[in-house]
Amino acid sequence: MKRVYNFSAGPSCIFEAVLQKAADQMLNYEGSKMSVMEMSHRSKIYEDIINDCETRLRRLMNIPDNYKVLFLQGGASLQFSMIPINLMKNKKVDVINTGLWTKKAITEHQKLGEVNIIASSQEDNFSYIPKVSKEMISDDCDYVYICQNNTIYGTVYNYVPETNGKPLVADFSSCILSKPYNVSDYDLIFAGAQKNMGPAGLTVVIIKENLIEEKPEIPSMLSYKVHTDNNSMYNTPPTYAIYICGLVLQHLEETIGGLENMQKINEEKAKILYDYLDNSKLFKNPVNKEDRSIMNVTFITGNEKLDELFVSEATKNGFVNLKGHRSVGGMRASIYNGMPVEGVKKLVQFMKEFEEKQNV
Ligand SMILES: Cc1ncc(COP(=O)(O)O)c(C=O)c1O
């Protein structure tokens, strides 16, 4: 069977070797004669799986000891509420508005406090990342909130915003593990797993210990303190998704050789695609060059009918999920860690042939 090249923004492609290993272990995990799906989360064998997942994540991302790692549920979207519920004191937050995912976070924050949008790229269809300086940070905000990589528009922060001593909270859903990041530049990092970490259903939160406070008045399931006190086992965690995440991390460590190597591969893939787009007469990438994401690459022809034709021809040829997000249209190739270089080369070849046929 020939698999398709899946450019979905999430859930998205997973390393084939990981899927194969999960298939091999499906009925009998390491001699247990059961599937990981069937295991009690309180069993020793499962405890080893979740502990191994955390150890590998800490090693790969070089997470300092004064940060806790949580394996939660509710998607990245639940963090839009959990963060203010746990972290707001003055009930004020500074946000840099870089697109739909920051807007959704803003909506949830506004239910609990005051949101100050200190910068925005909305006037230019979120095609760039605004520059902020520490003078722009409010004196009384509880933290500064950003979306590190904007999945829909294909933009990424290539700098760490200065926050004048305020905690920096970042949505890493579509860039976690794409390259080495300095975790201590941030106070809270969160990510839905379904792009670079594994299947949907798992959300990872990496939080500096000093932000975790006892808050008896909030629901237990929304409390970072409750989840840290219980090592992500306050209730049944998403056991199978954590197991697959562990396999992805093992692959990154043992086959790829760490995040520096992953970055090289990701940059190579992105360069192949952007170089072609920059020279194409048909397709164009609408993003400010400095702010281009290496994970999500957007492109347009400027003609909706032609965009539709491209997506449908691509699908017929085994390049799937290239349609842009419904809020922006055009096309988007999400080239997460699991997408091989070969997939991007073949996509570009297909785009060239499509372009030639259009006689532009
Ligand atoms: C940057 C970003 N944040 C948040 C989300 C929402 O994630 P979830 O569907 O896990 O709530 C997404 C989903 O694609 C995303 O790309």
The ligand as an SDF file (V2000), in Angstrom:
LIG
                    3D

 16 16  0  0  0  0  0  0  0  0999 V2000
   -1.7740   27.4000   17.5420 C   0  0  0  0  0  0  0  0  0  0  0  0
   -2.9840   26.6190   17.9410 C   0  0  0  0  0  0  0  0  0  0  0  0
   -3.5120   26.8230   19.1580 N   0  0  0  0  0  0  0  0  0  0  0  0
   -4.5980   26.1510   19.5690 C   0  0  0  0  0  0  0  0  0  0  0  0
   -5.2240   25.2350   18.7630 C   0  0  0  0  0  0  0  0  0  0  0  0
   -6.4500   24.5340   19.2570 C   0  0  0  0  0  0  0  0  0  0  0  0
   -6.1170   23.2230   19.5900 O   0  0  0  0  0  0  0  0  0  0  0  0
   -7.2070   22.1770   20.1010 P   0  0  0  0  0  0  0  0  0  0  0  0
   -8.0450   21.8120   18.9370 O   0  0  0  0  0  0  0  0  0  0  0  0
   -6.3390   21.0670   20.6220 O   0  0  0  0  0  0  0  0  0  0  0  0
   -7.9940   22.8210   21.1870 O   0  0  0  0  0  0  0  0  0  0  0  0
   -4.7060   24.9770   17.4860 C   0  0  0  0  0  0  0  0  0  0  0  0
   -5.3600   23.9910   16.6090 C   0  0  0  0  0  0  0  0  0  0  0  0
   -5.0560   23.7930   15.4680 O   0  0  0  0  0  0  0  0  0  0  0  0
   -3.5580   25.7040   17.0730 C   0  0  0  0  0  0  0  0  0  0  0  0
   -3.0460   25.5160   15.8550 O   0  0  0  0  0  0  0  0  0  0  0  0
  1  2  1  0
  2  3  1  0
  2 15  2  0
  3  4  2  0
  4  5  1  0
  5  6  1  0
  5 12  2  0
  6  7  1  0
  7  8  1  0
  8  9  2  0
  8 10  1  0
  8 11  1  0
 12 13  1  0
 12 15  1  0
 13 14  2  0
 15 16  1  0
M  END
$$$$
